[in-house]
């Protein structure tokens, strides 16, 4: 029996909350790497993340843009979204406002989000945006079952 599906409004609500997304990419040896990242759903339906270009996640996307993303709750009743699609790397940036605007969703304000982005840039160098375009989406909502 299939799991109950999220209604469109519940899907939009979940994507507006501050969950940690899991993005799965393929390492060079074919194994799967799963990376937890903050995310932001953009108005056009794509989802953005950020990391450093030197990370394995960014290197994997540069080599093979097919990725899978899961955003779910960790408390009962479980709700979630599993998406398959394509990711693209944007240009690197050392401007903390590029990422800080939406980091503020997680840190409490745009100002603190910009401050956190600056800390990350200071620690590891410029950040690179990842823009994920979902092509197939599966959802579940055990609060409805």
MDAnalysis code that builds the backbone (N, CA, C; Angstrom):
import MDAnalysis as mda
import numpy as np

u = mda.Universe.empty(435, n_residues=145, atom_resindex=np.repeat(np.arange(145), 3), trajectory=True)
u.add_TopologyAttr("name", ["N", "CA", "C"] * 145)
u.add_TopologyAttr("resid", np.arange(1, 146))
u.add_TopologyAttr("resname", ["UNK", "UNK", "UNK", "UNK", "UNK", "UNK", "UNK", "UNK", "UNK", "UNK", "UNK", "UNK", "UNK", "UNK", "UNK", "UNK", "UNK", "UNK", "UNK", "UNK", "UNK", "UNK", "UNK", "UNK", "UNK", "UNK", "UNK", "UNK", "UNK", "UNK", "UNK", "UNK", "UNK", "UNK", "UNK", "UNK", "UNK", "UNK", "UNK", "UNK", "UNK", "UNK", "UNK", "UNK", "UNK", "UNK", "UNK", "UNK", "UNK", "UNK", "UNK", "UNK", "UNK", "UNK", "UNK", "UNK", "UNK", "UNK", "UNK", "UNK", "UNK", "UNK", "UNK", "UNK", "UNK", "UNK", "UNK", "UNK", "UNK", "UNK", "UNK", "UNK", "UNK", "UNK", "UNK", "UNK", "UNK", "UNK", "UNK", "UNK", "UNK", "UNK", "UNK", "UNK", "UNK", "UNK", "UNK", "UNK", "UNK", "UNK", "UNK", "UNK", "UNK", "UNK", "UNK", "UNK", "UNK", "UNK", "UNK", "UNK", "UNK", "UNK", "UNK", "UNK", "UNK", "UNK", "UNK", "UNK", "UNK", "UNK", "UNK", "UNK", "UNK", "UNK", "UNK", "UNK", "UNK", "UNK", "UNK", "UNK", "UNK", "UNK", "UNK", "UNK", "UNK", "UNK", "UNK", "UNK", "UNK", "UNK", "UNK", "UNK", "UNK", "UNK", "UNK", "UNK", "UNK", "UNK", "UNK", "UNK", "UNK", "UNK", "UNK", "UNK", "UNK"])
u.atoms.positions = np.array([
    [0.854, -1.176, 0.000],
    [0.000, 0.000, 0.000],
    [0.899, 1.239, 0.000],
    [0.691, 2.149, -0.931],
    [1.535, 3.356, -0.984],
    [1.269, 4.287, 0.200],
    [2.285, 5.032, 0.544],
    [2.157, 6.014, 1.619],
    [1.225, 7.135, 1.184],
    [0.499, 7.741, 2.134],
    [-0.329, 8.901, 1.787],
    [0.559, 10.031, 1.255],
    [0.059, 10.761, 0.288],
    [0.827, 11.837, -0.345],
    [0.550, 13.175, 0.324],
    [1.543, 14.074, 0.248],
    [1.359, 15.442, 0.727],
    [0.440, 16.195, -0.221],
    [-0.500, 16.918, 0.318],
    [-1.307, 17.818, -0.500],
    [-0.399, 18.950, -0.978],
    [-0.706, 19.576, -2.113],
    [0.152, 20.659, -2.616],
    [0.416, 21.763, -1.594],
    [-0.587, 22.129, -0.808],
    [-0.390, 23.179, 0.194],
    [0.573, 22.702, 1.289],
    [0.455, 21.433, 1.679],
    [1.340, 20.873, 2.699],
    [2.766, 20.762, 2.165],
    [2.916, 20.454, 0.890],
    [4.249, 20.412, 0.261],
    [4.887, 21.798, 0.306],
    [4.115, 22.824, -0.057],
    [4.634, 24.188, -0.036],
    [5.004, 24.610, 1.385],
    [4.199, 24.208, 2.358],
    [4.497, 24.519, 3.756],
    [5.810, 23.853, 4.169],
    [5.965, 22.576, 3.854],
    [7.181, 21.849, 4.221],
    [8.412, 22.507, 3.598],
    [8.309, 22.910, 2.345],
    [9.444, 23.543, 1.669],
    [9.733, 24.946, 2.199],
    [8.788, 25.527, 2.922],
    [9.001, 26.837, 3.529],
    [9.571, 26.757, 4.932],
    [9.623, 25.552, 5.484],
    [10.151, 25.357, 6.828],
    [11.669, 25.186, 6.780],
    [12.304, 25.209, 7.931],
    [13.769, 25.165, 7.998],
    [14.291, 23.767, 8.314],
    [14.025, 22.841, 7.437],
    [14.564, 21.490, 7.562],
    [15.943, 21.455, 6.917],
    [16.686, 20.442, 7.240],
    [17.969, 20.220, 6.577],
    [17.708, 19.246, 5.433],
    [18.041, 19.671, 4.231],
    [17.871, 18.809, 3.058],
    [19.046, 17.838, 2.989],
    [18.813, 16.697, 2.380],
    [19.875, 15.750, 2.093],
    [19.997, 15.668, 0.572],
    [21.209, 15.943, 0.061],
    [21.436, 15.907, -1.377],
    [22.374, 14.743, -1.677],
    [21.964, 13.876, -2.585],
    [22.752, 12.697, -2.938],
    [23.397, 12.905, -4.303],
    [24.711, 12.733, -4.340],
    [25.493, 12.850, -5.574],
    [26.302, 11.567, -5.747],
    [26.940, 11.427, -6.909],
    [27.741, 10.229, -7.196],
    [29.220, 10.555, -7.128],
    [29.932, 9.832, -6.253],
    [31.385, 9.949, -6.208],
    [31.982, 9.333, -7.474],
    [33.254, 9.607, -7.711],
    [33.930, 9.096, -8.908],
    [33.870, 7.580, -9.021],
    [33.894, 6.877, -7.894],
    [33.876, 5.411, -7.930],
    [32.461, 4.845, -8.074],
    [31.463, 5.732, -8.236],
    [30.080, 5.298, -8.420],
    [29.284, 5.213, -7.136],
    [29.946, 5.317, -5.991],
    [29.209, 5.264, -4.731],
    [28.407, 6.554, -4.544],
    [27.460, 6.489, -3.644],
    [26.574, 7.626, -3.406],
    [27.043, 8.385, -2.174],
    [27.115, 9.698, -2.306],
    [27.478, 10.583, -1.199],
    [26.223, 11.375, -0.822],
    [25.867, 11.381, 0.445],
    [24.713, 12.141, 0.927],
    [25.239, 13.261, 1.817],
    [24.840, 14.493, 1.496],
    [25.315, 15.667, 2.203],
    [24.132, 16.450, 2.757],
    [24.129, 16.762, 4.052],
    [23.072, 17.600, 4.616],
    [23.380, 19.078, 4.348],
    [22.399, 19.806, 3.839],
    [22.588, 21.225, 3.531],
    [21.320, 22.013, 3.823],
    [21.513, 23.270, 4.227],
    [20.387, 24.190, 4.285],
    [19.925, 24.463, 2.856],
    [18.657, 24.828, 2.721],
    [18.127, 25.065, 1.380],
    [17.196, 26.264, 1.374],
    [16.929, 26.709, 0.181],
    [15.952, 27.775, -0.031],
    [15.169, 27.439, -1.299],
    [13.853, 27.406, -1.181],
    [13.022, 27.207, -2.368],
    [12.833, 28.552, -3.044],
    [13.166, 28.604, -4.311],
    [13.047, 29.846, -5.068],
    [11.669, 29.945, -5.703],
    [11.285, 31.149, -6.105],
    [9.953, 31.391, -6.680],
    [9.687, 30.562, -7.921],
    [10.740, 30.210, -8.663],
    [10.554, 29.436, -9.894],
    [10.460, 27.932, -9.643],
    [10.456, 27.506, -8.370],
    [10.330, 26.093, -8.040],
    [11.656, 25.362, -7.905],
    [12.754, 25.999, -8.287],
    [14.053, 25.375, -8.069],
    [14.432, 25.523, -6.600],
    [15.420, 24.757, -6.195],
    [15.882, 24.790, -4.815],
    [17.362, 25.110, -4.838],
    [17.764, 26.034, -3.972],
    [19.177, 26.397, -3.938],
    [19.820, 25.957, -2.639],
    [21.092, 25.629, -2.768],
    [21.963, 25.252, -1.672],
    [23.238, 26.054, -1.857],
    [24.165, 25.934, -0.924],
    [25.499, 26.484, -1.165],
    [26.532, 25.641, -0.453],
    [27.723, 25.639, -1.011],
    [28.854, 24.932, -0.444],
    [30.115, 25.595, -0.988],
    [31.244, 24.970, -0.780],
    [32.483, 25.466, -1.378],
    [32.796, 24.636, -2.609],
    [33.450, 25.216, -3.578],
    [33.776, 24.507, -4.815],
    [34.696, 23.328, -4.550],
    [35.503, 23.394, -3.500],
    [36.453, 22.324, -3.207],
    [35.808, 21.102, -2.556],
    [34.519, 21.164, -2.198],
    [33.874, 20.017, -1.557],
    [33.600, 18.914, -2.562],
    [33.484, 17.703, -2.047],
    [33.177, 16.558, -2.891],
    [31.803, 16.719, -3.533],
    [30.857, 17.310, -2.811],
    [29.518, 17.518, -3.372],
    [29.581, 18.380, -4.623],
    [30.273, 19.515, -4.551],
    [30.392, 20.394, -5.721],
    [31.138, 19.705, -6.853],
    [32.213, 18.996, -6.522],
    [32.982, 18.287, -7.550],
    [32.129, 17.209, -8.222],
    [31.317, 16.515, -7.431],
    [30.443, 15.492, -7.998],
    [29.409, 16.099, -8.942],
    [28.835, 17.230, -8.560],
    [27.837, 17.878, -9.415],
    [28.483, 18.381, -10.705],
    [29.689, 18.900, -10.607],
    [30.394, 19.368, -11.816],
    [30.613, 18.213, -12.783],
    [30.852, 17.027, -12.264],
    [31.110, 15.862, -13.103],
    [29.808, 15.193, -13.568],
    [28.804, 15.144, -12.682],
    [27.549, 14.446, -12.989],
    [26.399, 15.194, -12.326],
    [25.636, 15.965, -13.083],
    [24.613, 16.838, -12.479],
    [23.331, 16.137, -12.026],
    [23.195, 14.838, -12.270],
    [21.984, 14.137, -11.825],
    [22.083, 13.893, -10.328],
    [21.145, 14.447, -9.556],
    [21.157, 14.306, -8.104],
    [19.762, 13.972, -7.592],
    [19.733, 13.564, -6.352],
    [18.483, 13.308, -5.649],
    [18.499, 14.141, -4.373],
    [17.353, 14.715, -4.033],
    [17.228, 15.543, -2.840],
    [16.062, 15.028, -2.016],
    [16.261, 14.960, -0.697],
    [15.171, 14.604, 0.196],
    [15.076, 15.665, 1.286],
    [13.868, 16.123, 1.522],
    [13.572, 17.057, 2.600],
    [12.435, 16.416, 3.385],
    [12.680, 16.173, 4.667],
    [11.667, 15.468, 5.449],
    [11.706, 15.910, 6.902],
    [10.664, 15.526, 7.614],
    [10.609, 15.789, 9.040],
    [11.233, 14.603, 9.758],
    [11.738, 14.857, 10.961],
    [12.378, 13.784, 11.718],
    [11.551, 13.366, 12.926],
    [10.396, 13.984, 13.072],
    [9.502, 13.627, 14.172],
    [8.185, 13.105, 13.613],
    [7.586, 12.197, 14.340],
    [6.309, 11.620, 13.942],
    [5.206, 12.652, 14.111],
    [4.256, 12.782, 13.236],
    [4.062, 11.989, 12.025],
    [4.965, 12.497, 10.891],
    [5.547, 11.587, 10.168],
    [6.547, 11.922, 9.169],
    [5.913, 12.475, 7.891],
    [6.590, 13.517, 7.364],
    [6.207, 14.107, 6.077],
    [7.492, 14.301, 5.294],
    [7.415, 14.219, 3.996],
    [8.641, 14.433, 3.242],
    [8.444, 14.534, 1.754],
    [9.537, 14.937, 1.117],
    [9.589, 15.098, -0.334],
    [10.898, 14.491, -0.814],
    [10.805, 13.645, -1.807],
    [11.968, 13.030, -2.434],
    [11.940, 13.474, -3.896],
    [13.004, 14.114, -4.342],
    [13.024, 14.685, -5.699],
    [14.247, 14.190, -6.459],
    [14.043, 13.871, -7.711],
    [15.138, 13.539, -8.620],
    [15.215, 14.659, -9.639],
    [16.439, 15.033, -10.016],
    [16.567, 16.108, -10.981],
    [18.008, 16.426, -11.298],
    [18.213, 17.655, -11.726],
    [19.514, 18.113, -12.188],
    [19.964, 19.303, -11.361],
    [21.245, 19.303, -11.017],
    [21.825, 20.418, -10.264],
    [22.848, 21.136, -11.133],
    [22.925, 22.432, -10.929],
    [23.886, 23.280, -11.636],
    [24.641, 24.105, -10.623],
    [25.934, 24.263, -10.848],
    [26.734, 25.123, -9.989],
    [26.727, 26.531, -10.559],
    [26.557, 27.503, -9.706],
    [26.628, 28.898, -10.121],
    [28.039, 29.416, -9.936],
    [28.239, 30.679, -10.184],
    [29.580, 31.245, -9.992],
    [29.906, 31.392, -8.506],
    [31.171, 31.163, -8.166],
    [31.614, 31.353, -6.792],
    [31.444, 32.816, -6.396],
    [31.181, 33.016, -5.098],
    [31.029, 34.378, -4.605],
    [31.583, 34.485, -3.195],
    [32.283, 35.591, -2.947],
    [32.752, 35.909, -1.598],
    [31.885, 36.993, -0.972],
    [30.755, 37.297, -1.598],
    [29.816, 38.294, -1.085],
    [28.821, 37.590, -0.159],
    [28.885, 37.824, 1.149],
    [28.011, 37.101, 2.070],
    [26.530, 37.386, 1.872],
    [26.170, 38.501, 1.249],
    [24.751, 38.794, 1.060],
    [24.116, 37.866, 0.031],
    [24.922, 37.288, -0.861],
    [24.393, 36.361, -1.870],
    [23.711, 35.184, -1.189],
    [24.318, 34.676, -0.109],
    [23.784, 33.511, 0.592],
    [23.086, 33.897, 1.894],
    [23.532, 34.985, 2.494],
    [23.025, 35.393, 3.798],
    [21.564, 35.731, 3.820],
    [21.032, 36.200, 2.689],
    [19.606, 36.550, 2.660],
    [18.755, 35.347, 3.028],
    [19.053, 34.197, 2.436],
    [18.223, 33.040, 2.764],
    [18.779, 32.224, 3.918],
    [20.054, 32.373, 4.287],
    [20.554, 31.739, 5.510],
    [19.790, 32.268, 6.717],
    [19.304, 33.495, 6.610],
    [18.552, 34.101, 7.700],
    [17.327, 33.301, 8.096],
    [16.791, 32.495, 7.180],
    [15.671, 31.602, 7.529],
    [16.074, 30.677, 8.668],
    [17.338, 30.278, 8.683],
    [17.838, 29.331, 9.675],
    [18.422, 30.016, 10.903],
    [19.006, 31.190, 10.716],
    [19.694, 31.864, 11.827],
    [18.802, 32.837, 12.581],
    [17.644, 33.182, 12.018],
    [16.702, 34.047, 12.719],
    [16.496, 35.414, 12.113],
    [17.461, 35.894, 11.325],
    [17.285, 37.195, 10.668],
    [18.242, 37.279, 9.486],
    [17.936, 38.176, 8.574],
    [18.823, 38.358, 7.426],
    [20.207, 38.812, 7.880],
    [20.240, 39.682, 8.875],
    [21.523, 40.183, 9.381],
    [22.396, 39.044, 9.924],
    [21.798, 38.166, 10.743],
    [22.581, 37.054, 11.280],
    [22.929, 36.050, 10.186],
    [22.070, 35.908, 9.180],
    [22.370, 35.035, 8.040],
    [23.563, 35.523, 7.253],
    [23.648, 36.843, 7.051],
    [24.798, 37.428, 6.354],
    [26.057, 37.223, 7.197],
    [25.942, 37.396, 8.507],
    [27.083, 37.177, 9.399],
    [27.569, 35.732, 9.350],
    [26.630, 34.795, 9.322],
    [27.001, 33.380, 9.241],
    [27.657, 33.079, 7.892],
    [27.103, 33.621, 6.821],
    [27.715, 33.428, 5.497],
    [29.140, 33.971, 5.483],
    [29.351, 35.104, 6.113],
    [30.704, 35.668, 6.180],
    [31.648, 34.738, 6.943],
    [31.174, 34.140, 8.028],
    [31.999, 33.181, 8.775],
    [32.409, 32.014, 7.885],
    [31.460, 31.491, 7.114],
    [31.762, 30.370, 6.222],
    [32.780, 30.769, 5.163],
    [32.631, 31.953, 4.608],
    [33.563, 32.446, 3.594],
    [34.949, 32.641, 4.209],
    [34.996, 33.178, 5.423],
    [36.274, 33.359, 6.113],
    [36.952, 32.018, 6.377],
    [36.175, 30.996, 6.691],
    [36.725, 29.678, 7.026],
    [37.188, 28.902, 5.794],
    [36.410, 28.962, 4.715],
    [36.698, 28.066, 3.587],
    [36.823, 28.713, 2.237],
    [36.665, 30.023, 2.167],
    [36.766, 30.711, 0.887],
    [35.403, 30.958, 0.261],
    [35.396, 31.439, -0.971],
    [34.136, 31.750, -1.645],
    [33.192, 30.549, -1.683],
    [31.917, 30.848, -1.662],
    [30.883, 29.813, -1.739],
    [30.395, 29.692, -3.175],
    [29.864, 28.533, -3.488],
    [29.282, 28.315, -4.804],
    [27.813, 27.920, -4.615],
    [26.911, 28.565, -5.346],
    [25.516, 28.155, -5.247],
    [25.276, 26.875, -6.047],
    [24.380, 26.070, -5.556],
    [23.894, 24.883, -6.263],
    [22.420, 25.139, -6.525],
    [22.020, 25.093, -7.771],
    [20.608, 25.270, -8.113],
    [20.081, 23.934, -8.624],
    [19.121, 23.398, -7.896],
    [18.543, 22.091, -8.200],
    [17.186, 22.268, -8.862],
    [17.003, 21.613, -9.995],
    [15.728, 21.631, -10.713],
    [15.083, 20.254, -10.590],
    [14.001, 20.140, -9.814],
    [13.335, 18.838, -9.681],
    [12.671, 18.431, -10.989],
    [12.820, 17.147, -11.326],
    [12.174, 16.611, -12.523],
    [11.116, 15.572, -12.170],
    [11.321, 14.868, -11.060],
    [10.325, 13.928, -10.537],
    [10.239, 14.141, -9.044],
    [9.027, 14.144, -8.520],
    [8.818, 14.397, -7.096],
    [7.891, 13.328, -6.518],
    [8.288, 12.821, -5.364],
    [7.485, 11.869, -4.612],
    [7.307, 12.454, -3.216],
    [6.137, 12.311, -2.648],
    [5.893, 12.856, -1.313],
    [5.234, 11.807, -0.432],
    [5.306, 12.037, 0.874],
    [4.571, 11.206, 1.830],
    [4.135, 12.065, 2.994],
    [3.022, 11.653, 3.600],
    [2.456, 12.404, 4.711],
    [1.719, 11.439, 5.632],
    [2.411, 10.968, 6.666],
    [1.807, 10.021, 7.568],
    [0.895, 10.672, 8.602],
    [0.787, 11.999, 8.570],
    [-0.198, 12.635, 9.448],
    [-1.599, 12.458, 8.887],
    [-1.695, 12.065, 7.628],
    [-2.996, 11.886, 6.978],
    [-3.426, 10.420, 6.944],
    [-2.604, 9.513, 7.442],
    [-2.906, 8.088, 7.323],
    [-3.126, 7.484, 8.604],
])
